Amino acid sequence: MPAERRDRMKKTHQWMLFFLFLFFVSEILACTKKEEKLVFYQTTQIQKMDDSKEDTQFFQEEAQTSQVSESSLHETTQAAVETIAVYLCGEVCKPGVYVLQAGSRLYQAVEEAGGLTANAQAEAVNLARILADSEQIYIPNISESIDQIENETQNVISSAAVVPSASSDGLLNINQASESELMQLPGIGQVKAAAIVTYRNSNGPFSSIEEIKNVPGIKEAAFEKIKGMITVF
């Protein structure tokens, strides 16, 4: 084989090796870039997940803080609600002492007392007026004249009148007490107060304070709580 031909083949072989080398280098570089892109993508996704978790945690904490604030505000508002006690007498179905929210009006107290009787002179009082704590309100009878009403009202205002169901020593007379008055006793709710009144209406006045234990729901433990606060006469 001539020397010139061998030289050409040798050069051709060298060029082929050179191009193969370039090809492999380019492939390696391409793979490296793909790996870098994959790593970058994975890192970005992880960062997004972390950010999402932080946002979720932040909003959860904000929601909990908001709930606590609303609960505290509600408790504060409830604690700020004041009550008043008024004594309603005269022509109402259930005369007695009633505990109402501050700012209540006379008609609301009358509703608590079971309403006006058929003989009540409703136009003689202002049912829309706002009540004051420790106030005593007299509802006149239709047979009373203006002078009599004024005299009775003056007596109510000027006298240190004792609630009919209370004795001179401050004990509650369970033979005359209304449901609302009975509910002021410790451990006596609406159901037990109604049971006491029902028993009294069915069996007549209590002969002793111990007889109240015959009322359904009034056991020895309940009696021990109230025995020093009640009386009969």
C-alpha positions in Angstrom: 0.0 0.0 0.0 1.5 3.3 -1.0 2.6 5.6 1.8 0.4 8.4 0.7 -2.7 6.3 1.0 -1.7 5.1 4.5 -1.3 8.7 5.6 -4.7 9.6 4.4 -6.3 6.7 6.2 -4.4 7.6 9.3 -5.6 11.2 9.2 -9.2 10.0 8.6 -9.0 7.7 11.6 -7.7 10.5 13.7 -10.5 12.8 12.7 -13.1 10.1 13.5 -11.6 9.7 16.9 -11.6 13.4 17.4 -15.3 13.7 16.4 -16.2 10.7 18.7 -14.4 12.4 21.5 -16.4 15.6 20.9 -19.6 13.6 20.7 -19.0 11.9 24.1 -18.0 15.3 25.7 -21.2 16.9 24.4 -23.3 14.0 25.7 -21.6 14.2 29.1 -22.3 18.0 29.3 -25.9 17.5 28.2 -26.4 14.9 30.9 -24.8 17.1 33.5 -27.2 20.0 32.6 -30.2 17.7 32.8 -29.1 16.5 36.3 -28.7 20.1 37.3 -32.1 21.0 36.0 -33.6 18.0 37.8 -31.9 18.9 41.1 -33.0 22.6 40.7 -36.6 21.4 40.0 -36.7 19.1 43.0 -35.2 21.8 45.2 -37.8 24.3 44.0 -40.6 21.8 44.7 -39.3 21.1 48.2 -39.1 24.8 48.9 -42.7 25.3 47.6 -43.9 22.5 49.9 -42.1 24.1 52.9 -43.5 27.5 52.1 -47.0 25.9 51.8 -46.6 24.2 55.2 -45.5 27.5 56.7 -48.5 29.3 55.2 -50.9 26.7 56.4 -49.4 26.8 59.9 -49.6 30.6 59.9 -53.2 30.6 58.9 -54.1 27.9 61.5 -52.3 29.9 64.2 -54.2 33.1 63.1 -57.5 31.2 63.1 -56.8 29.9 66.7 -55.8 33.4 67.8 -59.0 34.8 66.3 -61.1 32.2 68.0 -59.5 32.8 71.4 -60.0 36.6 70.9 -63.7 36.1 70.0 -64.1 33.8 73.0 -62.5 36.3 75.4 -64.6 39.1 73.9 -67.8 37.0 74.4 -66.8 36.2 78.0 -66.0 39.8 78.7 -69.3 40.9 77.2 -71.2 38.3 79.2 -69.5 39.4 82.4 -70.4 43.0 81.7 -74.1 42.2 81.6 -75.7 43.6 84.8 -78.9 42.6 86.4 -81.5 44.4 88.6 -84.0 43.2 91.1 -87.5 44.7 91.3 -90.5 44.0 93.5 -93.8 43.9 91.6 -97.0 44.0 93.6 -100.7 44.9 93.2 -102.7 43.6 90.3 -100.3 41.1 88.7 -100.8 37.4 88.6 -97.7 36.5 90.6 -96.5 39.4 92.8 -92.9 39.0 93.9 -89.3 39.9 93.4 -87.9 39.5 89.8 -84.4 39.6 88.6 -84.0 41.2 85.1 -81.3 42.5 82.9 -80.3 46.1 83.5 -82.3 48.4 81.1 -85.4 46.2 81.2 -88.8 47.9 81.0 -91.9 47.6 83.1 -93.8 45.5 80.6 -91.0 42.8 80.8 -91.3 42.6 84.5 -95.1 42.3 84.2 -94.6 39.4 81.7 -92.3 37.7 84.2 -95.0 38.1 86.9 -97.5 36.2 84.7 -99.2 39.4 83.3 -101.8 41.7 84.7 -104.9 40.5 86.3 -108.3 41.2 84.9 -108.8 43.9 87.5 -105.6 45.8 86.7 -105.7 49.5 85.8 -103.0 49.3 83.2 -103.4 52.9 82.0 -102.4 54.1 85.4 -98.8 53.0 84.9 -96.2 53.5 82.1 -95.4 50.0 81.0 -92.7 51.3 78.6 -90.6 52.9 81.3 -87.1 51.6 82.2 -86.8 50.0 85.6 -84.3 50.8 88.3 -82.6 48.4 90.7 -84.4 47.8 94.1 -87.5 49.4 92.7 -91.0 48.5 93.9 -93.9 48.9 91.4 -97.5 48.9 92.4 -100.2 48.0 89.8 -103.5 49.5 90.9 -107.0 48.0 90.8 -109.6 49.4 88.4 -111.8 50.3 91.4 -109.2 52.6 92.8 -109.5 56.4 92.2 -106.7 58.6 91.2 -106.3 59.8 94.7 -106.2 56.3 96.1 -103.6 55.3 93.4 -101.4 58.3 94.3 -101.7 57.5 98.0 -100.8 53.8 97.4 -97.9 54.8 95.2 -96.7 57.2 97.8 -96.9 54.5 100.5 -94.9 52.1 98.3 -92.2 54.7 97.7 -91.9 56.0 101.3 -92.3 52.8 103.2 -89.7 50.2 103.7 -92.2 47.7 102.7 -91.3 44.0 103.3 -92.0 41.6 100.5 -95.2 39.7 101.5 -93.3 36.4 101.2 -90.5 37.6 103.5 -90.6 37.6 107.3 -89.3 40.4 109.4 -86.0 38.5 109.9 -85.5 38.2 106.2 -86.5 34.5 105.9 -88.6 33.5 102.9 -92.1 32.3 103.7 -92.6 29.3 101.5 -96.3 29.5 102.0 -96.5 32.7 100.1 -93.4 32.8 97.9 -93.7 32.9 94.1 -91.8 30.7 91.8 -89.4 33.5 91.0 -88.7 34.1 94.7 -88.2 30.4 95.4 -85.7 30.3 92.5 -83.5 32.8 94.5 -82.8 30.0 97.0 -79.6 28.0 96.4 -80.2 24.7 94.4 -83.8 25.7 93.6 -84.3 26.0 89.8 -87.5 26.6 87.8 -88.6 22.9 88.0 -88.2 22.6 91.7 -89.8 26.0 92.3 -92.8 25.0 90.2 -93.0 21.7 92.1 -93.1 23.6 95.5 -95.9 25.8 94.3 -97.9 22.8 92.9 -97.5 20.9 96.1 -98.6 23.9 98.1 -101.7 24.5 95.9 -102.6 20.8 96.1 -102.0 20.1 99.8 -102.5 23.5 101.4 -99.9 25.6 103.3 -96.8 24.0 104.7 -97.1 23.3 108.4 -93.3 23.3 108.9 -90.2 23.9 106.8 -89.4 20.2 107.0 -92.5 19.4 105.0 -90.9 20.8 101.9 -88.9 17.6 101.7 -92.2 15.9 100.6 -92.0 17.9 97.4 -90.7 15.8 94.5 -87.1 16.7 93.8 -86.5 18.2 97.3 -84.2 15.8 99.1 -82.3 16.1 102.3 -79.2 17.6 100.6 -81.3 20.3 99.0 -83.2 21.0 102.3 -79.9 21.4 104.1 -78.9 24.2 101.7 -82.1 26.2 102.3 -83.4 25.4 105.8 -81.7 28.5 107.3 -83.3 30.7 104.7 -86.9 29.7 104.8 -89.8 29.9 107.2 -93.6 29.3 107.4 -96.4 31.4 108.9 
